[in-house]
Amino acid sequence: MRDRLPPADEVRRRLEKPAQINRVIFKSERISAWDSGLINFLRNVTRLCNDRNIEVDDSGLPEGARRLLKLAFAVPEQATGRHVEPPSVLRYVGQVALDLIRGAPAMIRFVGEVTLSVGRLLRGKAQYRRSDLALTIQETGPQALPIVSLISFLVGLILAYMGAVQLAQFGAQIYIADLVGIGMAREIGALMTGIILAGRTGAAFAAQLGTMQVNEEIDAYRTLGISPVDFLVLPRMLALILMAPLLTLYASLVGMVAGMLVAVLAFNVDLNEYYQQTLSALTMQHFLVGLSKGAVYGILIAVAGCLRGMQCGRSASAVGEATTSAVVTAIVFIVVSASLMTVMYQKLGI
């Protein structure tokens, strides 16, 4: 049916011919079947005729087509769509600031609930399953080793090359060991691990809890008298508190190995000399600083992921928004806390 309809441009050309056309008659004697394409064609032709003050006779159409055509013109089309002015930069910045201010009480409340949950855990009254804790530890720890290994190795490689190019000008390639060892142990190992966990684990926490919000599972826990913070948030937070420092230590060691390979293979540093220089440069204090930062990053990632998951709406799109927000929030928390702790440790001489 649709293939036998004349093109709209051809109909328009015929209506615009100099010959005066006063009336257009629709006939349907040879139509055995029709679909929405016929209604769309009739609607376009009728509109062209109305624009040119040409009378339209649709009495020859099937009764169903006539009713649909009449219904198509029941509501007039809007001449122009609604124009929405884009917000100005100042308004956008103000809206973001207001959203942060409004979200602060909810975040403080959530942190308070988590603190109370930890208190119940210490008193042995927290309601959670140890099997969930073990599963979360496996997901956040051992299963993250491949990506942590890859990123840490490449970062150690880059750090060693950047430092070696400058140190080689003074014949001080041996100090690559100091640069890579202290940098990975104190800062970069914990920072890279935190960013990896924010994108991997924090997003997973937000997606899991957000999906449970959509399915109303969290409401069911509350109805049964089970605290969602104890049952869902606490195991995830404990898992990250335990695994983040261990992953930080592992990432630091992998980065040091990468720096050693660069120094030995690319800049002809003796392996034993590099090893001894690393031992003399590093102290237990450097590792403790990195481990403390890793633990703090783990807490912040767990708070960000679980908070956004618990705040998720009731739609599928809300789960995606919660996941994105969790990653962004966790990375912001990590960067801010890294800056504060670095300054604090330097002031304390640690």
Backbone hydrogen bonds, N-H to C=O, Kabsch-Sander energy under -0.5 kcal/mol:
donor,donor_aa,acceptor,acceptor_aa,energy
4,R,1,M,-0.6
5,L,2,R,-1.0
11,V,7,P,-1.8
12,R,8,A,-2.3
13,R,9,D,-2.3
14,R,10,E,-2.1
15,L,11,V,-2.1
16,E,12,R,-1.4
17,K,14,R,-1.1
22,N,20,Q,-0.5
24,V,55,E,-2.9
26,F,57,D,-2.6
28,S,60,G,-0.7
31,I,28,S,-1.1
32,S,30,R,-0.7
38,L,35,D,-1.0
39,I,35,D,-1.0
40,N,36,S,-2.3
41,F,37,G,-2.2
42,L,38,L,-2.9
43,R,39,I,-2.3
44,N,40,N,-2.1
45,V,41,F,-2.5
46,T,42,L,-2.6
47,R,43,R,-2.0
48,L,44,N,-2.2
49,C,45,V,-2.4
50,N,46,T,-2.5
51,D,47,R,-2.1
52,R,48,L,-1.0
52,R,49,C,-0.5
53,N,50,N,-1.1
54,I,49,C,-2.9
55,E,22,N,-2.1
57,D,24,V,-3.0
58,D,56,V,-0.6
60,G,26,F,-0.6
61,L,58,D,-1.6
66,R,62,P,-2.3
67,R,63,E,-2.1
68,L,64,G,-2.1
69,L,65,A,-2.4
70,K,66,R,-2.3
71,L,67,R,-2.3
72,A,68,L,-1.9
73,F,69,L,-1.0
74,A,71,L,-1.1
75,V,71,L,-0.5
84,V,82,R,-0.6
85,E,83,H,-0.6
92,Y,88,S,-2.4
93,V,89,V,-2.6
94,G,90,L,-2.3
95,Q,91,R,-2.4
96,V,92,Y,-2.3
97,A,93,V,-2.3
98,L,94,G,-2.4
99,D,95,Q,-2.4
100,L,96,V,-2.1
101,I,97,A,-2.2
102,R,98,L,-2.8
103,G,99,D,-2.0
104,A,100,L,-1.2
106,A,102,R,-0.6
107,M,103,G,-2.0
108,I,104,A,-2.6
109,R,105,P,-2.6
110,F,106,A,-2.2
111,V,107,M,-2.5
112,G,108,I,-2.2
113,E,109,R,-2.3
114,V,110,F,-2.4
115,T,111,V,-2.4
116,L,112,G,-2.4
117,S,113,E,-2.1
118,V,114,V,-2.4
119,G,115,T,-2.1
120,R,116,L,-2.3
121,L,117,S,-2.1
122,L,118,V,-2.3
123,R,119,G,-1.4
124,G,121,L,-1.2
125,K,120,R,-3.3
126,A,120,R,-0.8
128,Y,126,A,-0.9
133,L,129,R,-1.6
134,A,130,R,-2.6
135,L,131,S,-2.3
136,T,132,D,-2.5
137,I,133,L,-2.4
138,Q,134,A,-2.0
139,E,135,L,-2.2
140,T,136,T,-2.6
141,G,137,I,-2.1
143,Q,138,Q,-2.0
144,A,141,G,-1.7
145,L,142,P,-1.3
148,V,144,A,-2.2
149,S,145,L,-2.8
150,L,146,P,-2.3
151,I,147,I,-2.4
152,S,148,V,-2.4
153,F,149,S,-2.3
154,L,150,L,-2.2
155,V,151,I,-2.6
156,G,152,S,-2.6
157,L,153,F,-2.2
158,I,154,L,-2.6
159,L,155,V,-2.8
160,A,156,G,-2.3
161,Y,157,L,-2.2
162,M,158,I,-2.8
163,G,159,L,-2.2
164,A,160,A,-2.7
165,V,161,Y,-2.2
166,Q,162,M,-0.9
167,L,163,G,-2.7
168,A,164,A,-2.6
169,Q,166,Q,-0.9
170,F,167,L,-1.5
171,G,168,A,-0.9
172,A,167,L,-2.4
175,Y,172,A,-1.7
176,I,173,Q,-2.0
177,A,174,I,-1.4
179,L,175,Y,-2.3
180,V,176,I,-2.9
181,G,177,A,-2.3
182,I,178,D,-2.3
183,G,178,D,-0.5
183,G,179,L,-1.8
184,M,180,V,-2.6
185,A,181,G,-2.3
186,R,182,I,-2.5
187,E,183,G,-1.8
188,I,183,G,-2.5
189,G,184,M,-1.4
191,L,187,E,-2.6
192,M,188,I,-2.9
193,T,189,G,-2.0
194,G,190,A,-2.5
195,I,191,L,-2.3
196,I,192,M,-2.4
197,L,193,T,-2.7
198,A,194,G,-2.3
199,G,195,I,-2.0
200,R,196,I,-2.2
201,T,197,L,-1.3
202,G,197,L,-2.8
203,A,198,A,-0.8
204,A,200,R,-1.1
205,F,201,T,-2.7
206,A,202,G,-2.2
207,A,203,A,-2.4
208,Q,204,A,-2.7
209,L,205,F,-2.6
210,G,206,A,-2.4
211,T,207,A,-2.3
212,M,208,Q,-1.8
213,Q,209,L,-1.9
214,V,210,G,-2.3
215,N,211,T,-2.2
216,E,213,Q,-1.2
217,E,212,M,-2.5
218,I,212,M,-0.8
220,A,216,E,-1.3
221,Y,217,E,-1.9
222,R,218,I,-2.0
223,T,219,D,-2.2
224,L,220,A,-1.9
225,G,222,R,-1.3
226,I,221,Y,-2.8
231,F,227,S,-2.6
232,L,228,P,-2.6
233,V,228,P,-1.3
234,L,229,V,-2.8
236,R,232,L,-0.8
237,M,233,V,-2.4
238,L,234,L,-2.7
239,A,235,P,-2.1
240,L,236,R,-1.9
241,I,237,M,-2.5
242,L,238,L,-2.0
243,M,239,A,-2.6
244,A,240,L,-2.6
246,L,242,L,-0.8
247,L,243,M,-2.9
248,T,244,A,-2.2
249,L,245,P,-2.4
250,Y,246,L,-2.3
251,A,247,L,-2.9
252,S,248,T,-2.3
253,L,249,L,-2.1
254,V,250,Y,-2.4
255,G,251,A,-2.4
256,M,252,S,-2.0
257,V,253,L,-2.1
258,A,254,V,-2.1
259,G,255,G,-2.2
260,M,256,M,-2.3
261,L,257,V,-2.2
262,V,258,A,-2.0
263,A,259,G,-2.4
264,V,260,M,-2.7
265,L,261,L,-2.6
266,A,261,L,-0.5
266,A,262,V,-2.0
267,F,262,V,-0.9
267,F,263,A,-0.7
269,V,263,A,-2.3
274,Y,270,D,-2.5
275,Y,271,L,-2.3
276,Q,272,N,-2.5
277,Q,273,E,-2.5
278,T,274,Y,-2.2
279,L,275,Y,-2.1
280,S,276,Q,-2.1
281,A,277,Q,-1.7
282,L,278,T,-2.2
286,H,283,T,-0.6
287,F,283,T,-1.2
288,L,284,M,-2.4
289,V,285,Q,-2.3
290,G,286,H,-2.0
291,L,287,F,-2.8
292,S,288,L,-2.5
293,K,289,V,-2.1
294,G,290,G,-2.4
295,A,291,L,-2.3
296,V,292,S,-2.2
297,Y,293,K,-2.8
298,G,294,G,-2.2
299,I,295,A,-2.1
300,L,296,V,-2.4
301,I,297,Y,-2.6
302,A,298,G,-2.2
303,V,299,I,-2.5
304,A,300,L,-2.6
305,G,301,I,-2.7
306,C,302,A,-2.5
307,L,303,V,-2.5
308,R,304,A,-2.2
309,G,305,G,-1.8
310,M,306,C,-2.5
311,Q,307,L,-1.7
312,C,309,G,-1.0
319,V,315,S,-0.9
319,V,316,A,-0.5
320,G,316,A,-1.3
321,E,317,S,-2.2
322,A,318,A,-2.5
323,T,319,V,-2.2
324,T,320,G,-2.4
325,S,321,E,-2.6
326,A,322,A,-2.2
327,V,323,T,-2.0
328,V,324,T,-2.3
329,T,325,S,-2.7
330,A,326,A,-2.5
331,I,327,V,-2.4
332,V,328,V,-2.4
333,F,329,T,-2.6
334,I,330,A,-2.4
335,V,331,I,-2.5
336,V,332,V,-2.5
337,S,333,F,-2.7
338,A,334,I,-2.6
339,S,335,V,-2.1
340,L,336,V,-2.3
341,M,337,S,-2.8
342,T,338,A,-2.2
343,V,339,S,-2.1
344,M,340,L,-2.4
345,Y,341,M,-2.8
346,Q,342,T,-2.0
347,K,343,V,-2.4
348,L,344,M,-2.1
349,G,345,Y,-0.6
349,G,346,Q,-0.6
350,I,345,Y,-2.7
